[in-house]
Amino acid sequence: MENVLRPLIVFGGAIVLAFAVAWGVDRLLRRIDARRPETPMWGLLRRGRVPLQAVVFVALLNLFYDQAQIARSYHPTVNLWLHIILIAATAWLVLRILAAVVETATVRYTGVAHDPARARRVKTQLTLIQRLVTTVVVVIAASAILLQFDAMRTLGTSMLASAGVLGIVAGIAAQSTLGNLFAGLSIAFGDMVRIGDEVVVDDEFGTVDEITVSYLVIRTWDERRVTMPVSYFTSKPFENWSRGGPQLTGTVYLQLDHSAPIAALRKRTEELVRANDYWDGRNWSLVVTDTTPSTIEVRAAVSARTSDDLWTLRCNLREQLLEWLQREHPYALPGIRLSSAGDRPGQYANGHAESAGHQPLHQQSHRDHQESPRESKVS
């Protein structure tokens, strides 16, 4: 009877104690969370209930397994696997606690920070720290597990004896990886680029979606994901539209006839810009930037709060100006002139340029008919 009860007591007691400890810790965290709702960490720590149960259960089994007195010939093997499971469960618990602490710090700082750029910088730094600590914990846990085997201990001793040569070889082999690692640290703590920044990399406009120790993920305006190594951002130039504030200035180019009424066009541009909700009220302008034997180039510059607002503002302004020109001044659109050089815009007072030999194009060809948000100029 004793041979039957002893294993039941050991295993049953370990299970009961594991659940009791986890239940007690969970209840304590729940009470603290109710008393301090402004701190989400206590509620987040409750996610570690399952790994905590595993740690307590395996630790108790590891401690009292010899008392069970079952399958004595397998004790070394069972103890080995109990140690391995305990190491893995402990690493799991540490990672859960780390995630709760990082998420709490991110939520609290984001809630009180009045500067969005600073909040993004802190989020980037915390995310990278979490990834680095996670890597260290996983490496330590894996090393501890491997050292549980006698063959690995012998290999480890041999490796320590030749650590100098192996260090040189490993350094050369991992040069690219180490370069990315240090580049990631430079990006996070050098405030070079942050999660949420709008950047232009290799003629691709997008938002930084994720930063790891080795690569960045950029979400483009058409929902594609572009993955770039972090070393790229420390070795090559790139545009960061979120540095110094999100305000931007963009341009709209129109190719018009020499007879275009610039003064009226400038007045109409001002009316349209001031009536547009996407304009931030900072500046606007309209100037003639170039001329050719057949056309002139007119540039309208407008400012907006964000790149998305600027893109919409430019599209709206372009459409409205073309509509106004087609309705009020069709002769101003580029076309093939068949009349003599002495003709004047007054000859087209009836609104039909064709009657005077001036054939407007059905669709205006201008510089930025396929432009993307990245073509805007940062003010």
C-alpha beads as a LAMMPS data file, in Angstrom:
LAMMPS data file: protein, C-alpha beads

379 atoms
378 bonds

1 atom types
1 bond types

-500.0 500.0 xlo xhi
-500.0 500.0 ylo yhi
-500.0 500.0 zlo zhi

Masses

1 110.0

Atoms # bond

1 1 1 0.000 0.000 0.000
2 1 1 2.829 2.368 0.852
3 1 1 4.384 1.812 -2.569
4 1 1 1.111 2.982 -4.128
5 1 1 0.354 5.920 -1.828
6 1 1 3.834 7.412 -1.872
7 1 1 3.840 8.255 -5.632
8 1 1 0.253 9.507 -5.406
9 1 1 1.128 11.778 -2.509
10 1 1 4.185 13.148 -4.299
11 1 1 2.490 13.786 -7.647
12 1 1 -0.850 14.827 -6.169
13 1 1 0.789 17.124 -3.656
14 1 1 2.908 18.748 -6.367
15 1 1 -0.155 19.376 -8.517
16 1 1 -2.215 20.756 -5.616
17 1 1 0.602 23.009 -4.413
18 1 1 1.266 24.265 -7.946
19 1 1 -2.372 25.215 -8.470
20 1 1 -2.600 26.678 -4.958
21 1 1 0.462 28.884 -5.442
22 1 1 -0.695 30.040 -8.877
23 1 1 -4.215 30.717 -7.549
24 1 1 -2.845 32.693 -4.599
25 1 1 -0.551 34.800 -6.787
26 1 1 -3.356 35.392 -9.299
27 1 1 -5.740 36.483 -6.546
28 1 1 -3.116 38.834 -5.104
29 1 1 -2.460 40.394 -8.515
30 1 1 -6.192 40.789 -9.088
31 1 1 -6.591 42.687 -5.807
32 1 1 -3.654 44.957 -6.535
33 1 1 -5.008 45.578 -10.033
34 1 1 -8.411 46.559 -8.589
35 1 1 -6.809 48.983 -6.126
36 1 1 -4.471 50.529 -8.707
37 1 1 -6.344 50.575 -12.020
38 1 1 -4.023 53.273 -13.383
39 1 1 -1.209 50.693 -13.557
40 1 1 -1.981 47.918 -16.062
41 1 1 1.084 45.872 -15.116
42 1 1 -0.646 43.849 -12.400
43 1 1 -3.367 42.732 -14.768
44 1 1 -0.784 41.900 -17.430
45 1 1 1.261 39.846 -14.965
46 1 1 -1.706 37.518 -14.615
47 1 1 -0.793 36.193 -18.056
48 1 1 2.091 34.398 -16.357
49 1 1 -0.228 32.156 -14.343
50 1 1 0.288 29.089 -16.561
51 1 1 4.124 29.265 -16.717
52 1 1 4.157 29.904 -12.955
53 1 1 2.145 26.726 -12.393
54 1 1 4.581 24.824 -14.599
55 1 1 7.610 26.173 -12.710
56 1 1 6.162 25.350 -9.283
57 1 1 4.955 21.896 -10.330
58 1 1 8.235 20.862 -11.972
59 1 1 10.291 22.336 -9.116
60 1 1 8.312 20.338 -6.547
61 1 1 8.619 17.171 -8.609
62 1 1 12.328 17.751 -8.992
63 1 1 12.639 18.228 -5.247
64 1 1 10.553 15.299 -4.047
65 1 1 10.764 12.808 -6.912
66 1 1 13.270 10.677 -5.049
67 1 1 10.714 10.308 -2.253
68 1 1 8.274 8.644 -4.650
69 1 1 10.593 5.641 -4.989
70 1 1 9.289 4.527 -8.372
71 1 1 11.348 3.199 -11.275
72 1 1 14.636 3.825 -9.484
73 1 1 16.596 2.697 -12.527
74 1 1 15.161 5.625 -14.496
75 1 1 15.842 8.267 -11.826
76 1 1 18.832 9.849 -13.660
77 1 1 16.867 10.160 -16.900
78 1 1 13.765 11.512 -15.157
79 1 1 15.823 14.026 -13.167
80 1 1 17.528 15.144 -16.376
81 1 1 14.236 15.853 -18.116
82 1 1 12.804 17.520 -15.018
83 1 1 15.774 19.902 -15.033
84 1 1 15.274 20.614 -18.734
85 1 1 11.554 21.283 -18.309
86 1 1 12.231 23.494 -15.280
87 1 1 14.728 25.607 -17.256
88 1 1 12.300 25.983 -20.166
89 1 1 9.375 26.865 -17.870
90 1 1 11.490 29.431 -16.012
91 1 1 12.508 31.080 -19.296
92 1 1 8.840 31.116 -20.339
93 1 1 7.863 32.819 -17.068
94 1 1 10.646 35.409 -17.378
95 1 1 9.557 36.287 -20.928
96 1 1 5.933 36.699 -19.814
97 1 1 6.993 39.046 -17.005
98 1 1 9.243 40.979 -19.402
99 1 1 6.387 41.410 -21.897
100 1 1 4.085 42.680 -19.138
101 1 1 6.654 45.218 -17.915
102 1 1 7.424 46.515 -21.428
103 1 1 3.755 46.778 -22.395
104 1 1 2.979 48.602 -19.138
105 1 1 5.795 51.085 -19.667
106 1 1 4.706 51.694 -23.263
107 1 1 1.045 52.253 -22.352
108 1 1 1.825 54.548 -19.420
109 1 1 4.337 56.679 -21.291
110 1 1 2.193 56.930 -24.413
111 1 1 -0.729 58.085 -22.275
112 1 1 1.162 60.939 -20.586
113 1 1 3.507 62.000 -23.389
114 1 1 2.367 65.160 -25.173
115 1 1 4.932 64.772 -27.948
116 1 1 3.993 61.955 -30.374
117 1 1 7.544 61.799 -31.715
118 1 1 8.970 61.255 -28.237
119 1 1 6.348 58.583 -27.537
120 1 1 7.348 56.757 -30.740
121 1 1 11.007 56.961 -29.756
122 1 1 10.346 55.432 -26.320
123 1 1 8.202 52.707 -27.893
124 1 1 11.000 51.884 -30.327
125 1 1 13.588 51.701 -27.551
126 1 1 11.409 49.536 -25.306
127 1 1 10.586 47.189 -28.178
128 1 1 14.240 46.739 -29.067
129 1 1 15.210 46.219 -25.416
130 1 1 12.523 43.553 -25.129
131 1 1 13.835 41.762 -28.212
132 1 1 17.422 41.900 -26.970
133 1 1 16.519 40.591 -23.511
134 1 1 14.364 37.891 -25.106
135 1 1 17.314 36.796 -27.230
136 1 1 19.601 36.705 -24.192
137 1 1 17.090 34.700 -22.131
138 1 1 16.564 32.187 -24.940
139 1 1 20.317 31.764 -25.470
140 1 1 20.950 31.292 -21.747
141 1 1 18.081 28.805 -21.442
142 1 1 19.263 26.851 -24.483
143 1 1 22.832 26.788 -23.160
144 1 1 21.660 25.629 -19.727
145 1 1 19.619 22.845 -21.328
146 1 1 22.528 21.680 -23.484
147 1 1 24.853 21.641 -20.476
148 1 1 22.581 19.096 -18.800
149 1 1 24.029 16.481 -21.149
150 1 1 27.472 15.057 -20.382
151 1 1 28.522 15.150 -24.020
152 1 1 27.749 18.855 -24.197
153 1 1 29.739 19.537 -21.016
154 1 1 32.779 17.894 -22.585
155 1 1 32.264 19.900 -25.753
156 1 1 31.912 23.087 -23.711
157 1 1 35.192 22.425 -21.920
158 1 1 36.950 21.891 -25.240
159 1 1 35.436 25.076 -26.619
160 1 1 36.612 27.091 -23.622
161 1 1 40.131 25.769 -24.149
162 1 1 40.164 27.173 -27.687
163 1 1 37.975 30.210 -27.021
164 1 1 40.466 32.635 -28.542
165 1 1 40.572 31.010 -31.964
166 1 1 36.846 30.315 -31.955
167 1 1 36.156 33.917 -30.996
168 1 1 38.084 35.196 -33.990
169 1 1 36.413 32.743 -36.348
170 1 1 32.962 33.482 -34.927
171 1 1 33.582 37.214 -35.147
172 1 1 34.487 36.981 -38.818
173 1 1 31.591 34.663 -39.601
174 1 1 29.070 36.779 -37.690
175 1 1 30.353 40.135 -38.913
176 1 1 27.147 40.936 -40.776
177 1 1 24.936 39.801 -37.895
178 1 1 26.905 41.784 -35.332
179 1 1 26.846 44.793 -37.637
180 1 1 23.058 44.625 -37.820
181 1 1 22.868 44.199 -34.037
182 1 1 24.903 47.327 -33.342
183 1 1 23.055 49.174 -36.092
184 1 1 19.787 48.277 -34.366
185 1 1 21.090 49.675 -31.082
186 1 1 22.234 52.818 -32.878
187 1 1 18.806 53.286 -34.457
188 1 1 16.914 52.746 -31.200
189 1 1 19.022 54.909 -28.909
190 1 1 20.311 57.354 -31.498
191 1 1 16.729 58.396 -32.352
192 1 1 17.480 57.971 -36.053
193 1 1 14.174 56.351 -36.961
194 1 1 11.205 55.322 -34.816
195 1 1 8.147 53.130 -35.099
196 1 1 5.474 55.176 -36.863
197 1 1 7.897 57.459 -38.724
198 1 1 7.144 58.193 -42.369
199 1 1 10.228 57.530 -44.472
200 1 1 11.349 57.306 -48.096
201 1 1 13.810 54.469 -48.709
202 1 1 14.985 53.500 -52.202
203 1 1 12.179 55.600 -53.716
204 1 1 9.618 53.756 -51.570
205 1 1 7.390 55.874 -49.315
206 1 1 5.982 54.202 -46.219
207 1 1 5.594 54.065 -42.454
208 1 1 7.971 52.191 -40.144
209 1 1 5.819 49.313 -38.927
210 1 1 8.305 47.204 -36.962
211 1 1 11.904 47.435 -35.758
212 1 1 13.934 44.382 -34.741
213 1 1 17.602 43.907 -33.943
214 1 1 18.323 42.935 -37.549
215 1 1 15.684 44.449 -39.849
216 1 1 12.945 47.057 -40.233
217 1 1 9.535 46.541 -41.775
218 1 1 8.139 49.482 -43.757
219 1 1 4.446 49.570 -44.663
220 1 1 4.040 51.353 -47.984
221 1 1 1.077 53.524 -48.944
222 1 1 -0.365 50.653 -51.022
223 1 1 -0.222 48.240 -48.018
224 1 1 2.909 46.381 -49.116
225 1 1 5.559 45.429 -46.545
226 1 1 9.170 46.223 -47.412
227 1 1 11.837 44.595 -45.216
228 1 1 15.151 46.433 -44.930
229 1 1 18.274 45.475 -42.917
230 1 1 18.944 47.937 -40.107
231 1 1 22.499 48.419 -41.363
232 1 1 21.018 50.175 -44.418
233 1 1 19.812 53.071 -42.262
234 1 1 23.242 53.630 -40.718
235 1 1 25.172 53.459 -43.987
236 1 1 22.947 55.114 -46.600
237 1 1 20.901 58.327 -46.708
238 1 1 17.121 58.181 -46.435
239 1 1 14.277 60.647 -45.934
240 1 1 12.482 60.817 -42.587
241 1 1 9.403 62.995 -42.964
242 1 1 8.543 62.766 -39.267
243 1 1 11.734 64.438 -38.042
244 1 1 11.166 67.961 -36.827
245 1 1 7.386 67.654 -37.051
246 1 1 4.946 66.052 -39.470
247 1 1 4.184 69.266 -41.418
248 1 1 4.994 69.067 -45.112
249 1 1 4.877 71.218 -48.235
250 1 1 3.943 69.675 -51.569
251 1 1 3.636 70.854 -55.151
252 1 1 1.170 70.600 -58.018
253 1 1 2.510 71.171 -61.540
254 1 1 0.387 72.229 -64.514
255 1 1 1.441 72.554 -68.146
256 1 1 -0.526 75.463 -69.642
257 1 1 -0.685 77.597 -72.752
258 1 1 1.238 80.897 -72.868
259 1 1 -2.074 82.756 -72.842
260 1 1 -3.091 81.331 -69.442
261 1 1 -4.359 84.056 -67.044
262 1 1 -1.776 83.717 -64.281
263 1 1 -3.284 86.395 -62.016
264 1 1 -6.752 84.837 -62.190
265 1 1 -5.251 81.388 -61.712
266 1 1 -3.370 82.565 -58.622
267 1 1 -6.532 84.085 -57.158
268 1 1 -8.516 80.924 -57.839
269 1 1 -5.760 78.824 -56.250
270 1 1 -5.944 80.914 -53.089
271 1 1 -9.721 80.485 -52.931
272 1 1 -9.499 76.724 -53.370
273 1 1 -6.680 76.295 -50.860
274 1 1 -8.360 78.366 -48.153
275 1 1 -11.616 76.454 -48.624
276 1 1 -9.911 73.061 -48.320
277 1 1 -9.972 71.465 -44.850
278 1 1 -6.701 69.638 -45.485
279 1 1 -4.696 72.871 -45.713
280 1 1 -2.972 73.682 -42.411
281 1 1 -3.003 77.443 -42.976
282 1 1 0.779 77.860 -43.070
283 1 1 1.632 78.758 -46.658
284 1 1 0.683 78.494 -50.303
285 1 1 2.031 79.967 -53.535
286 1 1 1.661 79.828 -57.306
287 1 1 4.508 80.733 -59.667
288 1 1 5.577 80.109 -63.252
289 1 1 8.652 77.899 -63.007
290 1 1 9.470 77.179 -66.660
291 1 1 8.563 77.973 -70.239
292 1 1 8.885 76.176 -73.567
293 1 1 8.031 77.265 -77.120
294 1 1 4.550 75.764 -76.720
295 1 1 3.716 75.750 -72.971
296 1 1 4.518 77.226 -69.593
297 1 1 4.973 75.307 -66.354
298 1 1 2.990 76.545 -63.357
299 1 1 3.754 75.298 -59.861
300 1 1 1.340 75.529 -56.943
301 1 1 2.890 74.861 -53.519
302 1 1 0.696 74.054 -50.503
303 1 1 1.309 72.874 -46.946
304 1 1 -0.511 70.326 -44.797
305 1 1 -0.341 68.778 -41.343
306 1 1 0.562 65.235 -42.435
307 1 1 1.641 63.427 -45.573
308 1 1 -1.824 61.882 -45.976
309 1 1 -3.466 65.311 -45.768
310 1 1 -0.924 66.701 -48.224
311 1 1 -1.593 63.949 -50.759
312 1 1 -5.350 64.547 -50.587
313 1 1 -4.906 68.327 -50.756
314 1 1 -2.729 68.116 -53.862
315 1 1 -5.145 65.779 -55.632
316 1 1 -8.107 68.018 -54.792
317 1 1 -6.310 71.161 -55.910
318 1 1 -5.184 69.616 -59.193
319 1 1 -8.687 68.399 -60.048
320 1 1 -10.351 71.690 -59.106
321 1 1 -7.871 73.822 -61.050
322 1 1 -8.250 71.697 -64.176
323 1 1 -12.029 71.825 -63.889
324 1 1 -11.943 75.610 -63.467
325 1 1 -9.617 76.063 -66.442
326 1 1 -11.756 73.849 -68.671
327 1 1 -14.878 75.771 -67.686
328 1 1 -13.641 79.370 -67.525
329 1 1 -10.456 79.480 -69.620
330 1 1 -10.306 76.553 -72.054
331 1 1 -7.785 78.414 -74.217
332 1 1 -5.284 78.130 -71.315
333 1 1 -5.008 74.376 -71.707
334 1 1 -2.096 73.198 -73.865
335 1 1 -3.037 72.411 -77.414
336 1 1 -2.018 72.632 -81.048
337 1 1 -2.298 76.250 -82.197
338 1 1 -3.293 76.721 -85.834
339 1 1 -4.019 80.453 -85.741
340 1 1 -1.612 83.248 -86.533
341 1 1 0.668 84.773 -83.931
342 1 1 -1.485 87.904 -83.800
343 1 1 -4.495 86.140 -82.266
344 1 1 -5.326 87.017 -78.670
345 1 1 -7.310 85.288 -75.938
346 1 1 -10.157 87.732 -76.589
347 1 1 -10.895 85.839 -79.774
348 1 1 -12.029 82.913 -77.649
349 1 1 -14.577 84.844 -75.617
350 1 1 -17.332 82.458 -76.689
351 1 1 -15.584 79.734 -74.642
352 1 1 -14.841 77.501 -77.657
353 1 1 -11.191 77.477 -78.546
354 1 1 -11.849 75.311 -81.575
355 1 1 -13.593 78.125 -83.394
356 1 1 -10.348 80.093 -83.523
357 1 1 -8.233 77.192 -84.577
358 1 1 -6.966 76.323 -81.100
359 1 1 -7.376 72.608 -80.418
360 1 1 -7.198 71.812 -76.645
361 1 1 -6.067 68.392 -75.616
362 1 1 -8.666 66.044 -74.123
363 1 1 -6.392 65.170 -71.290
364 1 1 -3.741 67.492 -69.897
365 1 1 -0.260 66.100 -69.657
366 1 1 1.440 67.349 -66.530
367 1 1 4.464 66.266 -64.552
368 1 1 2.876 64.517 -61.602
369 1 1 0.001 62.547 -63.119
370 1 1 1.360 59.382 -61.540
371 1 1 3.105 60.874 -58.535
372 1 1 2.979 59.177 -55.151
373 1 1 3.198 60.805 -51.703
374 1 1 6.964 60.486 -51.722
375 1 1 7.287 63.226 -54.386
376 1 1 6.235 65.894 -51.866
377 1 1 8.975 68.212 -50.680
378 1 1 9.588 68.483 -46.966
379 1 1 9.316 72.016 -45.721

Bonds

1 1 1 2
2 1 2 3
3 1 3 4
4 1 4 5
5 1 5 6
6 1 6 7
7 1 7 8
8 1 8 9
9 1 9 10
10 1 10 11
11 1 11 12
12 1 12 13
13 1 13 14
14 1 14 15
15 1 15 16
16 1 16 17
17 1 17 18
18 1 18 19
19 1 19 20
20 1 20 21
21 1 21 22
22 1 22 23
23 1 23 24
24 1 24 25
25 1 25 26
26 1 26 27
27 1 27 28
28 1 28 29
29 1 29 30
30 1 30 31
31 1 31 32
32 1 32 33
33 1 33 34
34 1 34 35
35 1 35 36
36 1 36 37
37 1 37 38
38 1 38 39
39 1 39 40
40 1 40 41
41 1 41 42
42 1 42 43
43 1 43 44
44 1 44 45
45 1 45 46
46 1 46 47
47 1 47 48
48 1 48 49
49 1 49 50
50 1 50 51
51 1 51 52
52 1 52 53
53 1 53 54
54 1 54 55
55 1 55 56
56 1 56 57
57 1 57 58
58 1 58 59
59 1 59 60
60 1 60 61
61 1 61 62
62 1 62 63
63 1 63 64
64 1 64 65
65 1 65 66
66 1 66 67
67 1 67 68
68 1 68 69
69 1 69 70
70 1 70 71
71 1 71 72
72 1 72 73
73 1 73 74
74 1 74 75
75 1 75 76
76 1 76 77
77 1 77 78
78 1 78 79
79 1 79 80
80 1 80 81
81 1 81 82
82 1 82 83
83 1 83 84
84 1 84 85
85 1 85 86
86 1 86 87
87 1 87 88
88 1 88 89
89 1 89 90
90 1 90 91
91 1 91 92
92 1 92 93
93 1 93 94
94 1 94 95
95 1 95 96
96 1 96 97
97 1 97 98
98 1 98 99
99 1 99 100
100 1 100 101
101 1 101 102
102 1 102 103
103 1 103 104
104 1 104 105
105 1 105 106
106 1 106 107
107 1 107 108
108 1 108 109
109 1 109 110
110 1 110 111
111 1 111 112
112 1 112 113
113 1 113 114
114 1 114 115
115 1 115 116
116 1 116 117
117 1 117 118
118 1 118 119
119 1 119 120
120 1 120 121
121 1 121 122
122 1 122 123
123 1 123 124
124 1 124 125
125 1 125 126
126 1 126 127
127 1 127 128
128 1 128 129
129 1 129 130
130 1 130 131
131 1 131 132
132 1 132 133
133 1 133 134
134 1 134 135
135 1 135 136
136 1 136 137
137 1 137 138
138 1 138 139
139 1 139 140
140 1 140 141
141 1 141 142
142 1 142 143
143 1 143 144
144 1 144 145
145 1 145 146
146 1 146 147
147 1 147 148
148 1 148 149
149 1 149 150
150 1 150 151
151 1 151 152
152 1 152 153
153 1 153 154
154 1 154 155
155 1 155 156
156 1 156 157
157 1 157 158
158 1 158 159
159 1 159 160
160 1 160 161
161 1 161 162
162 1 162 163
163 1 163 164
164 1 164 165
165 1 165 166
166 1 166 167
167 1 167 168
168 1 168 169
169 1 169 170
170 1 170 171
171 1 171 172
172 1 172 173
173 1 173 174
174 1 174 175
175 1 175 176
176 1 176 177
177 1 177 178
178 1 178 179
179 1 179 180
180 1 180 181
181 1 181 182
182 1 182 183
183 1 183 184
184 1 184 185
185 1 185 186
186 1 186 187
187 1 187 188
188 1 188 189
189 1 189 190
190 1 190 191
191 1 191 192
192 1 192 193
193 1 193 194
194 1 194 195
195 1 195 196
196 1 196 197
197 1 197 198
198 1 198 199
199 1 199 200
200 1 200 201
201 1 201 202
202 1 202 203
203 1 203 204
204 1 204 205
205 1 205 206
206 1 206 207
207 1 207 208
208 1 208 209
209 1 209 210
210 1 210 211
211 1 211 212
212 1 212 213
213 1 213 214
214 1 214 215
215 1 215 216
216 1 216 217
217 1 217 218
218 1 218 219
219 1 219 220
220 1 220 221
221 1 221 222
222 1 222 223
223 1 223 224
224 1 224 225
225 1 225 226
226 1 226 227
227 1 227 228
228 1 228 229
229 1 229 230
230 1 230 231
231 1 231 232
232 1 232 233
233 1 233 234
234 1 234 235
235 1 235 236
236 1 236 237
237 1 237 238
238 1 238 239
239 1 239 240
240 1 240 241
241 1 241 242
242 1 242 243
243 1 243 244
244 1 244 245
245 1 245 246
246 1 246 247
247 1 247 248
248 1 248 249
249 1 249 250
250 1 250 251
251 1 251 252
252 1 252 253
253 1 253 254
254 1 254 255
255 1 255 256
256 1 256 257
257 1 257 258
258 1 258 259
259 1 259 260
260 1 260 261
261 1 261 262
262 1 262 263
263 1 263 264
264 1 264 265
265 1 265 266
266 1 266 267
267 1 267 268
268 1 268 269
269 1 269 270
270 1 270 271
271 1 271 272
272 1 272 273
273 1 273 274
274 1 274 275
275 1 275 276
276 1 276 277
277 1 277 278
278 1 278 279
279 1 279 280
280 1 280 281
281 1 281 282
282 1 282 283
283 1 283 284
284 1 284 285
285 1 285 286
286 1 286 287
287 1 287 288
288 1 288 289
289 1 289 290
290 1 290 291
291 1 291 292
292 1 292 293
293 1 293 294
294 1 294 295
295 1 295 296
296 1 296 297
297 1 297 298
298 1 298 299
299 1 299 300
300 1 300 301
301 1 301 302
302 1 302 303
303 1 303 304
304 1 304 305
305 1 305 306
306 1 306 307
307 1 307 308
308 1 308 309
309 1 309 310
310 1 310 311
311 1 311 312
312 1 312 313
313 1 313 314
314 1 314 315
315 1 315 316
316 1 316 317
317 1 317 318
318 1 318 319
319 1 319 320
320 1 320 321
321 1 321 322
322 1 322 323
323 1 323 324
324 1 324 325
325 1 325 326
326 1 326 327
327 1 327 328
328 1 328 329
329 1 329 330
330 1 330 331
331 1 331 332
332 1 332 333
333 1 333 334
334 1 334 335
335 1 335 336
336 1 336 337
337 1 337 338
338 1 338 339
339 1 339 340
340 1 340 341
341 1 341 342
342 1 342 343
343 1 343 344
344 1 344 345
345 1 345 346
346 1 346 347
347 1 347 348
348 1 348 349
349 1 349 350
350 1 350 351
351 1 351 352
352 1 352 353
353 1 353 354
354 1 354 355
355 1 355 356
356 1 356 357
357 1 357 358
358 1 358 359
359 1 359 360
360 1 360 361
361 1 361 362
362 1 362 363
363 1 363 364
364 1 364 365
365 1 365 366
366 1 366 367
367 1 367 368
368 1 368 369
369 1 369 370
370 1 370 371
371 1 371 372
372 1 372 373
373 1 373 374
374 1 374 375
375 1 375 376
376 1 376 377
377 1 377 378
378 1 378 379
